Amino acid sequence: MTGATKQACSLWLTDPDLDHGPRTDKSATMRMCAVSREVRPIDELIRFVVAPSGEVIPDLKRKLPGRGLWVQASRRTVAEAVRRHQFKRGFKRDVRVATTLPADTEALLERSCTEALAMAAKAGQVISGFAKVEGLLEQGRAGALIHASDGAADGIRKLDAIAGQRTGNIGESRGLPIVTALTSAQLDLALGRSNVIHAALLAGPASKTFLSRCQILVRYRMDDDNKTGDAARNSD
């Protein structure tokens, strides 16, 4: 073990709540949740940092400078961290923590999903509109099915029946994921058109990125660990 590695290990042992910045911990795949004290894969956690203003903010891309504190990617857990003043204790300094941090974090996750969907659309990997989605499903070319969370149940049932799917946030049957994590307004924003209720993804890296971000959003909204695990498996 090199001297630098020993020093890093020593720092982690004396201060396990915080990482040592995005560059130092670039290769880390596991971190400890500051609330539950459980060591989890970083894909199941959200990194928080202190902005220059002294406010605690989520670092969804894990690239912001400064030391980071990790919390399980669950709205309930983030709310618990706020309630228990975990950020002040973890950062060992006076910090500003908005009471709306759980909702603000969810809004950023939603925006991350809409941005990823917009990128997939620019890459030509998104088809929208009931008839076009129906045709794509019948041809067996759809890589994933998207429904607006506030869409009419009748249209959702019809497309699910064609796909042989069950409904859910991110469900899977016969290998086709179903995503209902975004509202119609959010789909409109991502795709640059109005009244989007149904869409389908074609295979491609941009579509994969969108599904991955939706998986994180679904995990954040869910409280039951078993359901979270199912959602994670179903979006692969």
C-alpha positions as CSV (number, residue, x, y, z in Angstrom):
1,M,0.0,0.0,0.0
2,T,1.4,3.4,-1.0
3,G,1.8,6.3,1.4
4,A,-1.0,8.2,-0.4
5,T,-3.3,5.2,-0.2
6,K,-2.6,4.8,3.5
7,Q,-3.3,8.5,4.1
8,A,-6.6,8.3,2.2
9,C,-7.6,5.2,4.2
10,S,-6.7,6.9,7.5
11,L,-8.8,10.0,6.5
12,W,-11.7,7.8,5.6
13,L,-11.6,5.9,8.9
14,T,-11.4,9.2,10.9
15,D,-14.1,10.9,8.9
16,P,-16.2,8.3,7.1
17,D,-19.1,10.6,6.4
18,L,-17.3,12.8,3.8
19,D,-15.4,12.0,0.7
20,H,-12.4,14.0,-0.4
21,G,-13.7,15.5,-3.5
22,P,-14.7,14.2,-6.9
23,R,-11.1,13.8,-8.2
24,T,-9.8,11.9,-5.1
25,D,-12.8,9.5,-5.0
26,K,-13.2,9.2,-8.7
27,S,-12.8,5.4,-8.7
28,A,-15.0,4.7,-5.6
29,T,-18.0,2.5,-6.2
30,M,-19.3,2.2,-2.7
31,R,-20.0,4.9,-0.1
32,M,-21.7,5.1,3.3
33,C,-25.1,6.7,3.7
34,A,-24.8,9.4,6.4
35,V,-28.2,8.6,7.7
36,S,-28.5,4.8,7.8
37,R,-24.7,4.2,8.1
38,E,-25.0,1.5,5.5
39,V,-22.4,1.1,2.8
40,R,-24.1,1.1,-0.6
41,P,-23.2,1.3,-4.3
42,I,-22.9,4.9,-5.3
43,D,-25.7,4.5,-7.9
44,E,-28.0,4.1,-4.9
45,L,-26.8,7.3,-3.2
46,I,-26.9,11.0,-3.8
47,R,-23.9,13.2,-3.2
48,F,-24.4,16.5,-1.4
49,V,-21.9,19.4,-1.2
50,V,-21.8,22.8,0.3
51,A,-22.1,25.6,-2.2
52,P,-20.0,28.8,-1.8
53,S,-23.1,30.4,-0.3
54,G,-23.0,27.9,2.5
55,E,-26.1,26.1,1.2
56,V,-26.3,22.3,0.9
57,I,-27.1,21.3,-2.6
58,P,-27.3,17.9,-4.4
59,D,-24.5,17.0,-6.8
60,L,-26.3,14.5,-9.1
61,K,-23.4,14.2,-11.5
62,R,-20.8,13.8,-8.7
63,K,-18.5,16.4,-10.2
64,L,-18.9,19.5,-7.9
65,P,-15.8,20.5,-6.0
66,G,-15.3,20.1,-2.3
67,R,-16.0,17.3,0.1
68,G,-19.2,15.4,-0.4
69,L,-21.7,13.8,2.0
70,W,-23.7,10.8,0.6
71,V,-27.3,10.0,1.4
72,Q,-29.4,7.1,0.2
73,A,-31.3,8.1,-3.0
74,S,-34.7,8.2,-1.2
75,R,-36.9,11.2,-0.5
76,R,-37.7,9.8,2.9
77,T,-34.0,9.4,3.8
78,V,-33.1,12.9,2.6
79,A,-36.0,14.3,4.6
80,E,-34.7,12.4,7.6
81,A,-31.2,13.9,7.1
82,V,-32.8,17.4,7.1
83,R,-34.8,16.6,10.2
84,R,-31.9,15.2,12.1
85,H,-29.5,18.0,11.1
86,Q,-27.3,15.4,9.6
87,F,-25.7,17.8,7.1
88,K,-24.5,20.1,9.8
89,R,-23.0,17.2,11.7
90,G,-21.6,15.5,8.6
91,F,-19.9,18.6,7.2
92,K,-18.9,19.7,10.8
93,R,-19.7,23.3,10.1
94,D,-22.7,25.7,10.0
95,V,-24.5,25.1,6.7
96,R,-27.8,26.3,5.3
97,V,-30.2,23.4,4.6
98,A,-33.5,24.3,3.0
99,T,-36.6,22.6,4.4
100,T,-37.5,22.0,0.8
101,L,-34.3,20.0,0.0
102,P,-36.2,16.7,-0.5
103,A,-38.6,18.2,-3.0
104,D,-35.8,20.3,-4.6
105,T,-33.7,17.2,-5.1
106,E,-36.7,15.4,-6.7
107,A,-37.2,18.3,-9.0
108,L,-33.6,18.2,-10.1
109,L,-33.9,14.4,-10.7
110,E,-37.0,15.1,-12.9
111,R,-35.1,17.7,-14.8
112,S,-32.3,15.3,-15.3
113,C,-34.7,12.8,-16.8
114,T,-36.4,15.4,-19.1
115,E,-32.9,16.5,-20.3
116,A,-31.9,12.9,-21.1
117,L,-35.2,12.3,-23.0
118,A,-34.6,15.5,-25.0
119,M,-31.1,14.3,-25.9
120,A,-32.6,10.9,-27.0
121,A,-35.1,12.7,-29.1
122,K,-32.4,14.8,-30.8
123,A,-30.6,11.5,-31.5
124,G,-33.7,10.2,-33.3
125,Q,-34.3,7.6,-30.6
126,V,-37.8,8.7,-29.5
127,I,-41.2,8.2,-31.3
128,S,-44.3,9.9,-29.8
129,G,-48.0,9.8,-30.6
130,F,-50.4,6.9,-29.9
131,A,-50.6,5.7,-33.5
132,K,-46.8,5.8,-34.1
133,V,-46.1,4.1,-30.8
134,E,-48.7,1.5,-31.5
135,G,-47.1,0.8,-34.9
136,L,-43.7,0.6,-33.4
137,L,-44.9,-1.9,-30.8
138,E,-46.6,-4.1,-33.4
139,Q,-43.3,-4.2,-35.4
140,G,-41.4,-5.2,-32.3
141,R,-39.0,-2.3,-32.6
142,A,-39.7,-0.5,-29.4
143,G,-37.0,-0.6,-26.8
144,A,-39.1,0.9,-24.0
145,L,-42.6,2.3,-23.6
146,I,-43.3,5.7,-22.0
147,H,-46.6,6.9,-20.7
148,A,-47.4,10.2,-19.0
149,S,-48.1,9.7,-15.4
150,D,-51.3,11.7,-15.8
151,G,-52.3,10.0,-19.0
152,A,-55.8,8.5,-19.5
153,A,-55.9,4.9,-18.3
154,D,-57.7,3.7,-21.5
155,G,-54.9,4.6,-23.9
156,I,-52.3,3.2,-21.5
157,R,-54.2,-0.1,-21.2
158,K,-54.4,-0.4,-25.0
159,L,-50.7,0.0,-25.6
160,D,-49.8,-2.2,-22.6
161,A,-52.0,-4.9,-24.1
162,I,-50.2,-4.7,-27.4
163,A,-46.9,-4.9,-25.7
164,G,-48.1,-7.7,-23.4
165,Q,-47.0,-5.5,-20.5
166,R,-48.1,-4.7,-17.0
167,T,-48.3,-1.1,-15.9
168,G,-45.9,0.5,-13.3
169,N,-43.3,3.2,-12.9
170,I,-40.7,1.1,-14.6
171,G,-42.1,-2.3,-15.2
172,E,-41.0,-5.2,-17.3
173,S,-42.6,-8.1,-19.0
174,R,-41.0,-9.9,-21.9
175,G,-38.0,-7.6,-21.7
176,L,-39.7,-4.2,-22.5
177,P,-39.5,-1.5,-19.8
178,I,-42.5,0.8,-19.2
179,V,-41.8,4.3,-17.8
180,T,-44.5,6.4,-16.2
181,A,-42.2,8.7,-14.1
182,L,-42.9,11.9,-15.9
183,T,-46.1,14.0,-16.4
184,S,-47.4,15.0,-19.8
185,A,-46.1,18.6,-19.3
186,Q,-42.6,17.2,-18.6
187,L,-42.8,15.0,-21.7
188,D,-44.0,18.1,-23.7
189,L,-41.0,20.0,-22.5
190,A,-38.5,17.3,-23.3
191,L,-39.9,16.6,-26.8
192,G,-40.8,20.1,-27.8
193,R,-44.4,19.5,-28.6
194,S,-47.7,19.6,-26.8
195,N,-50.0,17.0,-25.4
196,V,-47.5,14.1,-25.4
197,I,-49.0,11.2,-23.5
198,H,-47.3,8.2,-25.1
199,A,-43.9,7.7,-26.5
200,A,-41.5,4.8,-27.3
201,L,-37.7,4.5,-27.3
202,L,-35.6,3.0,-30.0
203,A,-32.3,1.3,-29.0
204,G,-29.3,3.6,-28.5
205,P,-27.0,5.0,-25.9
206,A,-29.1,8.1,-25.3
207,S,-32.2,6.0,-24.6
208,K,-30.1,3.9,-22.2
209,T,-29.1,7.1,-20.4
210,F,-32.7,8.2,-20.1
211,L,-33.8,4.8,-18.6
212,S,-30.9,4.9,-16.1
213,R,-31.9,8.4,-14.9
214,C,-35.5,7.3,-14.6
215,Q,-34.4,4.4,-12.5
216,I,-32.8,6.8,-10.1
217,L,-35.9,9.0,-10.0
218,V,-38.1,6.0,-9.3
219,R,-35.8,4.8,-6.5
220,Y,-35.9,8.2,-5.0
221,R,-39.7,8.3,-4.8
222,M,-40.1,4.8,-3.5
223,D,-39.8,3.9,0.2
224,D,-39.9,0.1,0.0
225,D,-36.4,-1.3,-0.6
226,N,-37.8,-4.5,-2.2
227,K,-39.8,-2.5,-4.8
228,T,-36.8,-0.4,-5.4
229,G,-34.7,-3.5,-6.2
230,D,-37.4,-4.7,-8.6
231,A,-37.5,-1.4,-10.4
232,A,-33.7,-1.4,-10.7
233,R,-33.7,-4.9,-12.2
234,N,-36.5,-4.1,-14.5
235,S,-34.9,-1.1,-16.1
236,D,-31.7,-3.0,-17.1
